[in-house]
Amino acid sequence: MIKKCLFPAAGYGTRFLPATKSMPKEMMPVVNKPLIEYGVDEAIHAGMTDMCIVTGRGKHAIMDHFDMNFELEQQIAGTKKEELLGDIRGLMNSANFTYIRQREMKGLGHAILTGKPLVGDNPFAVVLADDLCVNGDQGVLAQMSALYNQFRCTIVAVQEVPESETHKYGVISGEMIKDNIYRVDDMVEKPDPGSAPSNLAIIGRYIMTPDIFDLIEETEPGKGGEIQITDALLKQAKTGCVLAYKFKGERFDCGSVEGYIDAINYCYENVYNK
């Protein structure tokens, strides 16, 4: 079983300025819960117990959210409002939370490498909280954990996107070995329009084997001077095995205004009122 889940949460969230000037993008609420709480809930339902969070400057709200607030809880103790804390208390009691600070923003690959002391020599999941994934039957991480138990290799979640949008993502190509499962043979980060190897885009759910850390350390900065996780994953695919899984469920890009609004509407209708 995968027990550790890494949350890279040090980014500035510039697509949501000015809201993210003083508030972490991971704490933006979808109805009544912040984005990162949805990700932690998904990880716990997949059997993970250790939440490893890579933070940065101005991210204290994340740590505070997964901690006791004695003044608030004393104020509402014994009232109906106390029931509203039931979900977050359940998460806090179901998992351990550890934190490490990323001092420089050098890309997703660097953020994942920063989390190495928290993860250790263990396979682990990675959740990008601004990709909100919803599936009432089985969460995306639970689906991917089941595949890891079968294949014991790195797995990336993918979905089909319009060709006009492939330049926004890391894109894979590969041979389908089973329904919705591909063995990756190529992977390109934000390909130029018209040059993508497929329309299968990587979204913010990964399961990685610990040898990825050595590969990241060997990876030179790519586009934008950042260490791209796709470059390290491609090395892993060439020397071993990386699978791509076209998951079941809904995914919302909450890093964009349109995706964020869609997520709120969907969760209000299908999650909040259940």
Buried (B, 14 or more C-beta within 10 A) or exposed (E): EBBBBBBBBBBBBEBBEEEBEEBBBBBBEBBEBBBBBBBBBBBBBBEBBBBBBBBBEBBEBBEEBBEEEEEEEEEBEEEEEBEEBEEBEEBBEBBEBEBBEBEEBBBBBBBBBBBBEBBEEEBBBBBBBBBBBBBEEBBBBBBBBEBBEEBEBBBBBBBEBEEEEBBEBBBBBBEEEEEEBBBBBEBBBBBEEEEBBBBBBBBBBBBBBBBBBBBBEEBEBBEEEBBBBBBBBBBBBEEEBBBBBBBEBBBBBBBBEEBBEBBBEBBEEEBEEE
